[in-house]
């Protein structure tokens, strides 16, 4: 592994131990692990399984490792952060496995294909895998946040009518970043991980074209062996209509007849949803971690204040956020602490290189910020409030 901040995702043929793919974040493009190292790591996993021991993770002074076994593909995640939680890497591997099932299907993924054919089939998963391991500085596996948008009766009524005409109950309108804006009740009832992966698929390189798309998908928890059709139809201002359906309707019918007829009257509300750009993060925010306790999700990233010239290099932001989370969150806001009517609170810790600021926004949101050490203490409250608003938390 390379310097701190590198995350490697490796797929190995379970039967032979041959490398199938290697995707990376924070490492040079096309970086590959040496074959002897891949073989040794896979061999350790196989040896443990032969002795009745399921190896799930390991740590050393140079990094953290997690495994996930499979019938045909064994997954490995390697982080160069020694303090990276194994649980986060294992959760990443579960999402990666779900992504492969979504693209290939459970039966095709577990079929006893030769390594060369498996390599070719797995290439279809690369855009979604790259979307999962890129961008999030803490977990390394960003997913669109759960359905938290306020009800929009006009849009949801239009979706209901469209779904009834198309005989397709699973309809949703997604915004930029995969944020769901409106959905039918069956879509809301999808397993959360399936809905989140669908949102990640829409925002990945697989569907970033502005043209309408008709994609075969499997739902890892809802329909892992029977494919559905995912119709991805562009609307206005970066909004997409998603429809999970069977043989009907055709893509042409949905794009030229159903959408204009049923969503035409809702164009103006859609434009209002798409028009306001998100408020920018305050310029001195180096990195952030937003935790939603109600939905058990988190989202992190680098802010405009993050640069190679800062006292704390960007490759160490993830480790710093994790340490500050352990210090501030567990001390000032333990699980279950605070009530729904408790007022927002703010606490901070001043370190030699950064100032860590924690905003507690009951009942469910926690926002942790990394700011320059010189950030004025009197401005922390306003900075945290603006950052929470920019991230869609208020």
C-alpha positions in Angstrom: 0.0 0.0 0.0 1.0 3.6 -0.5 0.9 6.6 1.7 -2.0 7.3 4.2 -5.4 7.8 2.7 -5.2 4.9 0.1 -8.1 2.5 -0.1 -7.8 -0.6 -2.3 -10.6 -2.9 -3.3 -9.5 -6.2 -4.6 -11.5 -9.1 -6.1 -10.0 -12.6 -6.1 -11.3 -15.8 -7.7 -12.3 -17.8 -4.6 -11.3 -21.2 -6.2 -8.0 -20.3 -7.7 -6.9 -17.2 -5.9 -6.2 -15.4 -9.2 -6.7 -11.6 -9.0 -9.9 -10.4 -10.9 -9.8 -6.7 -10.4 -8.2 -3.9 -8.3 -10.0 -0.6 -7.8 -8.4 2.2 -5.8 -9.0 5.6 -4.2 -6.2 7.9 -3.2 -3.7 5.8 -5.2 -2.1 6.1 -8.7 -4.4 5.0 -11.5 -4.1 1.4 -12.5 -2.4 0.5 -9.3 -2.3 -3.2 -8.7 -1.3 -5.2 -5.7 1.6 -7.6 -6.4 0.4 -11.1 -7.2 2.3 -12.8 -4.3 0.7 -10.4 -1.8 -2.8 -11.1 -3.2 -2.1 -14.8 -3.1 -0.8 -14.7 0.5 -3.8 -12.7 1.7 -6.3 -15.0 0.0 -4.3 -18.0 1.2 -4.7 -16.8 4.8 -8.4 -16.5 4.3 -8.7 -20.0 2.8 -6.6 -21.5 5.5 -8.8 -20.0 8.2 -11.9 -21.2 6.5 -10.4 -24.7 6.2 -10.0 -24.7 10.0 -13.5 -23.5 10.6 -12.4 -19.9 11.3 -14.0 -17.1 9.3 -11.5 -14.3 9.0 -13.1 -11.0 8.7 -10.5 -8.4 9.4 -6.9 -7.6 10.6 -4.9 -4.6 11.6 -1.2 -3.8 11.7 0.9 -0.7 12.2 0.8 0.0 8.4 -2.9 -0.5 7.7 -6.2 -2.3 8.0 -7.6 -5.3 6.1 -11.1 -6.8 5.7 -12.2 -9.9 3.8 -15.6 -11.0 2.5 -15.8 -14.6 1.2 -18.1 -15.6 -1.7 -18.8 -18.6 -3.9 -16.9 -17.3 -6.8 -15.4 -13.9 -5.7 -13.6 -13.1 -2.5 -13.4 -9.4 -1.8 -10.6 -7.7 0.1 -10.5 -4.1 1.3 -7.2 -2.6 2.3 -6.8 0.8 3.9 -3.4 2.5 4.6 -4.9 4.1 7.7 -3.9 1.9 10.7 -6.8 3.3 12.7 -9.5 2.7 10.1 -12.3 0.8 11.8 -12.7 -2.8 10.5 -16.4 -2.4 10.7 -16.4 0.4 8.1 -14.3 -1.7 5.7 -16.7 -4.7 6.2 -19.7 -2.5 5.5 -17.9 -1.3 2.4 -17.5 -4.9 1.2 -21.1 -5.7 1.9 -22.1 -2.7 -0.3 -19.6 -3.8 -3.0 -21.1 -7.3 -3.0 -24.6 -5.8 -3.3 -23.4 -3.7 -6.2 -22.1 -6.7 -8.0 -25.3 -8.6 -7.5 -27.3 -5.5 -8.7 -25.3 -5.5 -12.0 -24.8 -9.2 -12.6 -27.4 -11.1 -10.5 -26.8 -13.5 -7.7 -26.8 -16.6 -9.9 -24.4 -15.2 -12.5 -22.1 -14.0 -9.8 -21.9 -17.3 -8.1 -21.8 -19.5 -11.2 -18.5 -21.5 -11.7 -17.1 -19.4 -14.6 -13.4 -19.4 -15.5 -11.4 -16.4 -14.2 -11.1 -14.8 -17.7 -14.9 -14.8 -18.2 -15.5 -13.6 -14.7 -13.0 -10.7 -15.3 -15.0 -9.7 -18.4 -18.3 -9.8 -16.6 -17.1 -7.9 -13.6 -16.0 -5.0 -15.7 -19.6 -4.0 -16.0 -19.6 -3.3 -12.3 -16.6 -0.9 -12.3 -18.5 2.4 -12.6 -20.7 1.6 -9.6 -17.7 0.2 -7.6 -15.7 3.3 -8.3 -18.7 5.4 -7.2 -18.9 3.4 -3.9 -15.2 3.7 -3.0 -14.6 7.3 -4.1 -15.3 10.6 -2.4 -16.2 9.8 1.3 -13.2 10.6 3.4 -14.3 8.5 6.4 -16.1 5.5 5.3 -14.9 5.4 1.7 -18.3 4.2 0.5 -20.7 7.1 0.0 -24.4 6.3 -0.6 -27.2 8.6 -1.2 -28.9 9.5 2.1 -32.3 7.8 2.9 -35.6 9.3 2.0 -35.8 12.4 4.1 -37.4 14.8 1.7 -40.6 16.6 2.9 -43.8 15.4 1.2 -44.6 17.0 -2.1 -48.2 16.0 -2.8 -48.4 17.3 -6.3 -45.3 15.4 -7.5 -46.3 12.3 -5.6 -49.8 12.4 -7.1 -48.4 12.7 -10.6 -46.1 9.8 -9.9 -49.0 7.7 -8.7 -51.0 8.4 -11.8 -48.0 7.7 -14.1 -47.3 4.4 -12.3 -50.9 3.3 -12.6 -50.9 4.0 -16.3 -47.6 2.2 -16.8 -48.6 -0.6 -14.5 -45.4 0.1 -12.6 -45.7 1.0 -8.9 -42.0 1.6 -8.3 -41.4 5.1 -9.4 -39.1 7.8 -7.9 -37.7 11.2 -8.8 -34.1 11.7 -7.9 -32.2 14.9 -7.7 -28.5 15.7 -8.0 -26.3 13.4 -5.9 -28.9 10.7 -5.9 -31.2 12.5 -3.4 -34.8 11.2 -3.7 -37.3 14.1 -4.0 -40.6 12.1 -4.4 -41.6 8.5 -4.7 -44.5 6.1 -4.7 -45.2 4.0 -1.6 -43.8 0.8 -3.1 -40.5 2.6 -3.8 -40.4 3.9 -0.2 -40.9 0.3 0.9 -37.8 -1.0 -0.9 -35.0 -2.3 1.4 -32.9 0.8 2.2 -29.7 -0.7 0.9 -31.3 -1.5 -2.5 -32.8 2.0 -2.8 -29.4 3.5 -1.9 -27.6 1.4 -4.5 -30.1 2.4 -7.2 -29.3 6.0 -6.4 -25.6 5.4 -6.5 -26.1 3.6 -9.9 -27.8 6.7 -11.3 -25.0 9.0 -10.2 -22.2 6.7 -11.2 -20.5 6.7 -14.6 -22.9 4.0 -15.8 -25.8 6.4 -16.2 -24.4 9.9 -16.3 -25.4 10.3 -20.0 -28.2 12.8 -20.5 -30.1 10.4 -22.6 -32.8 8.1 -21.4 -31.6 4.6 -20.4 -33.1 1.2 -20.0 -30.9 -0.9 -17.7 -31.4 -4.5 -16.4 -30.9 -4.5 -12.7 -31.2 -7.0 -9.8 -32.2 -6.0 -6.3 -29.7 -7.6 -3.9 -32.3 -8.0 -1.2 -35.6 -7.7 -3.1 -34.9 -9.6 -6.3 -31.4 -11.0 -6.5 -32.1 -13.6 -9.2 -34.9 -12.1 -11.4 -33.9 -9.0 -13.3 -36.0 -5.9 -13.5 -35.8 -3.0 -15.9 -34.6 0.3 -14.5 -35.8 3.1 -16.8 -33.8 6.3 -16.2 -35.5 9.3 -17.8 -34.0 12.8 -17.6 -36.5 15.5 -16.5 -35.3 19.1 -15.9 -32.4 20.6 -14.0 -30.5 17.5 -13.1 -33.6 15.5 -12.0 -34.3 12.0 -13.1 -37.3 9.8 -13.2 -36.6 6.2 -12.1 -39.0 3.4 -12.9 -38.5 -0.3 -11.9 -40.7 -2.3 -14.1 -41.2 -5.5 -16.1 -41.5 -5.8 -19.9 -43.8 -2.8 -20.2 -43.7 0.1 -20.8 -41.1 0.5 -23.5 -38.5 3.2 -23.1 -39.9 5.2 -26.0 -43.4 5.0 -24.6 -42.3 6.2 -21.2 -40.1 9.0 -22.6 -42.5 10.4 -25.3 -45.9 9.6 -23.9 -46.1 8.9 -20.2 -43.7 11.5 -18.9 -45.0 14.5 -20.9 -48.6 13.5 -20.1 -48.4 12.9 -16.4 -45.4 14.9 -15.3 -45.9 17.8 -17.7 -48.2 19.7 -15.2 -45.6 19.2 -12.5 -42.7 20.7 -14.6 -42.8 24.0 -12.7 -42.6 22.4 -9.2 -39.8 20.3 -10.6 -38.0 23.4 -11.8 -38.4 24.9 -8.4 -36.9 21.8 -6.8 -33.9 21.9 -9.2 -33.4 25.7 -9.5 -31.8 26.7 -6.1 -28.2 25.6 -6.0 -27.0 24.2 -2.7 -25.6 26.7 -0.3 -21.8 26.5 -0.4 -19.9 25.2 2.7 -18.2 28.0 4.7 -14.8 28.6 3.1 -12.8 27.6 6.2 -14.3 24.1 6.5 -11.5 21.6 5.8 -13.6 18.5 6.1 -16.9 17.4 7.6 -18.8 14.3 8.9 -22.6 14.4 9.1 -24.2 11.6 11.1 -27.9 10.8 10.9 -28.6 8.6 13.9 -32.3 8.0 13.0 -31.3 6.3 9.7 -27.9 5.0 10.9 -26.1 6.7 8.0 -23.2 9.1 7.7 -21.8 11.3 5.0 -18.3 12.9 4.9 -16.2 14.9 2.5 -13.6 17.6 2.0 -14.6 21.3 2.2 -13.3 24.3 0.4 -10.7 24.9 3.2 -9.0 21.6 2.6 -5.7 21.9 0.6 -2.3 20.5 0.4 -1.0 23.6 2.1 -3.0 23.2 5.3 -1.1 22.1 8.5 -3.0 18.8 8.3 -2.7 17.2 4.8 -6.0 16.1 3.2 -4.9 12.4 3.3 -5.1 12.5 7.1 -8.6 14.1 7.3 -10.3 10.7 7.5 -8.2 9.6 10.5 -8.7 13.1 12.2 -12.4 12.9 11.8 -12.6 9.4 13.3 -10.4 10.5 16.3 -12.5 13.6 16.9 -15.7 11.5 16.5 -14.5 9.2 19.3 -13.4 12.1 21.4 -16.4 14.5 21.1 -19.4 12.4 20.0 -19.0 9.6 22.6 -18.2 12.1 25.3 -20.8 14.8 24.7 -23.6 12.9 22.9 -23.6 9.2 23.8 -26.1 7.0 22.0 -29.6 7.8 23.2 -28.4 11.1 24.8 -30.6 14.1 24.3 -34.3 14.3 23.5 -36.3 15.4 20.5 -37.0 18.8 22.1 -33.4 19.5 23.3 -32.0 22.7 21.8 -28.9 22.5 19.5 -25.6 22.5 21.2 -22.0 23.1 20.2 -18.7 21.9 21.5 -15.2 22.1 20.2 -11.6 20.8 20.7 -8.6 23.0 19.8 -5.6 20.9 18.6 -2.2 22.1 17.4 -3.1 21.7 13.7 -6.9 22.0 13.6 -10.0 23.0 15.5 -12.7 20.3 15.7 -16.2 21.5 16.1 -19.3 19.3 16.9 -22.8 20.6 16.4 -25.5 18.5 18.1 -28.9 19.1 16.3 -31.5 16.9 18.1 -33.2 14.6 17.6 -31.0 12.9 15.0 -28.2 14.9 13.4 -24.6 15.4 14.5 -22.2 17.5 12.4 -18.4 17.3 13.0 -16.2 19.9 11.3 -12.5 20.2 10.9 -11.5 23.9 10.8 -8.1 25.7 10.8 -6.5 26.1 14.2 -6.8 29.9 13.8 -10.6 29.8 13.4 -12.2 32.4 15.8 -14.1 30.7 18.6 -16.9 33.3 18.5 -17.6 32.3 14.9 -17.9 28.5 15.4 -21.7 28.5 16.0 -22.4 30.4 12.8 -20.0 28.3 10.8 -21.5 25.1 12.0 -25.1 26.3 11.3 -24.2 27.4 7.7 -22.4 24.1 7.1 -25.4 22.1 8.3 -27.7 24.1 6.0 -25.4 23.6 3.1 -25.4 19.8 3.7 -29.2 19.7 3.7 -29.6 19.1 7.4 -31.8 22.0 8.1 
